[in-house]
Amino acid sequence: MTEAIAHGTSTSHGDTHTLRFALFLPYAPLRVWGEVATPVGLGQWLAAADVFESRLGGRVALRGPGVPADAAGTVTAWDGERVAEYTFAGHGRVRFHLEAVGAEATVVRFTHEFTGPGERGPDTLACWHQHFELLHDALEGRPRLRSGGPGGDRERRRELRAAYRPRGGRHS
């Protein structure tokens, strides 16, 4: 299953960092949309949506497993069944752009833009990669988000961090 998620990339301009993933998912766009743009779907693989107003300007509050505080934000782009973008104070902007590949497959172009220290990039890439593995499992009917941690297992997170760690001082 782990080979289903291609590695993401990172670019930086000053203290602004952009992470990108292109996910090919063998599921109809409407099914994928349900996982990335609804409270029930997000709760299967990313975080519980304590507040979720599915409209431009709507409020969003996500709470990860084992995390007592919400990440509060706003819906900053919304094109039903195609684009969902959320901006969170302290966490930056995340965007899911869905493109149909025929009737039964979807490419999700994901970006996460944030400001801060550049050394956060590899760990954040690893975190998103593991969450996208959880997304894949949720789409397969096997949601694995756990209340004891960020979902998935610690050993897998260590493997992904090592894979994303820059070699020779370069980011991917």
N, C-alpha and C positions, 0 to 999 in steps of 0.2 A: 504494500500500500504506500510506503513512504516514497517510492519512485513516482507516484502520481502527481506530486507537487514539485514543480521546477523551482530551482533556487531563485530568490529575489535578488535585486540589485540595489545599490545605494549610491547616490550622488550628493555632493555637498557644495554649497556656495556660501562661504563665510560660516555663520553659525546656523544656517538653514539647511536641513537635510531632507532628502526625498527618497523614500524606499518604494520600490516597485515590484510587483508580482504580476505575471500573466498566467492565470490559472485556466487550463483546459479541463472542463468538467463535462462528462458524458451524461448530462441531464438537461432537460428542457429549461429554457430561460425562466419561465414562470416558477418552476420548482426551485431554482437557484435563488430567484428574487425572494421567495418565501423564507429562505435561510438568512439572507443578508439585510433584509429590510422589513422584518416584522419582529415584534417582541418574542414570540414563541420561537421563531427560527434562530434569532441571535442567542437565545438562552440555551440552545442545543449545542453550541460550539464556541461561543465567544464570552458572553456575559449576560446576566439577568438584566432585562430592561425594566427598571422600576418605573420609569416614565418614558413614553414613546409616542410622540405626536407625528404621524406620518404625513407631513406637509412641509413645504418650504417655510422656514422660520419656527418650526415646531421644536418643542423641548425634548431632550433625550437625557436620560440618566441611566448609565450602565454600571453594574456592580459585579465585579469578578468574583469567582469562588474564593471564599475565605477572606474577602476584602470587606471591611465594615463600611467604608465610605464609597459613595457614588462618584463616578466621573460624569460631571454635569456638562451638557453641551447643547448645541443647536443644530437642527437640520439646515445645512447651508446650500444644498442642491438636492432637488427631488424631481425626477422625471420618471413617473410610475413605470415599474417593470424594466427600467433601463439604468438609471443613475440614482444612487443614494450616497449622500455625502454628509458627514457629521464632523463638526468642529468642537473640540473639547478643551476647556481651559487647562493649561498645563500638559496636555497630551497632543495637541496639534489637530490636524485635519486628516480624516480618513475618507477615501472615496472608493466606491464600488461602481464600476462601469461595465454593464453586461452587454455582450454582443452575441446574438444568436449565430450558431453554426449549424445550419439546417434546422430541423424541428426538434431534434433530440440532443443537442449539445450546446454548450455555452462557453465563451471565453469571458473571464472576469479580469478586467484590467484594474488592478488595485494599486492605489498610491496612499502613502502615509507621509505627510509633510509635518515636520516639527522643528523647533529651534532649540538650541542647547549644545552641550558638548558633543563633538563628533564621535567620541568613543561609545556613545549609546547605540550607534547604528548597528553594529554586528549583533548585539544582544537583542535589539528590537527586531531585526530580521529573523533571528532564530525564534523569537516569540511568535511572530506572525506566521512563520513557516509551520510551527507546531499547531497553531490555531487552524491553519488551512488544512492540515491533516485531520483535525477534528471536524472541520466542515465537510471534508470528503466522507468521513465516517458517518456523520449525521445524514448526509444525502443518501448513503447506503442503507440507512435505517438503523445505524448503530451509534447513537449519540453517546459520547464518552465524557462530557464535561463533568468534572467531579467537584464536590463541595470542599474537599480538603486542599485543593491547590489550583493552579491555573489551567488545569485540564491536561491530560496526557501524563506521561511519567517523567520523573527527574532525569533519568538516564538518557532518555530521548532528547530532552532539552540540552543536556551537556554535549551530546553528539552534534546537535545543530549549532550550538555556540562555537564548537571547535571548527565546524565546517565554514562558518561565516567569519571567523576571526581573520583579520587581515594578515596576509603573508608578505613579508618584506615591506611592511608599513603602508600597504595599499588597501583601499576598500574595493570590494567587488562592484 
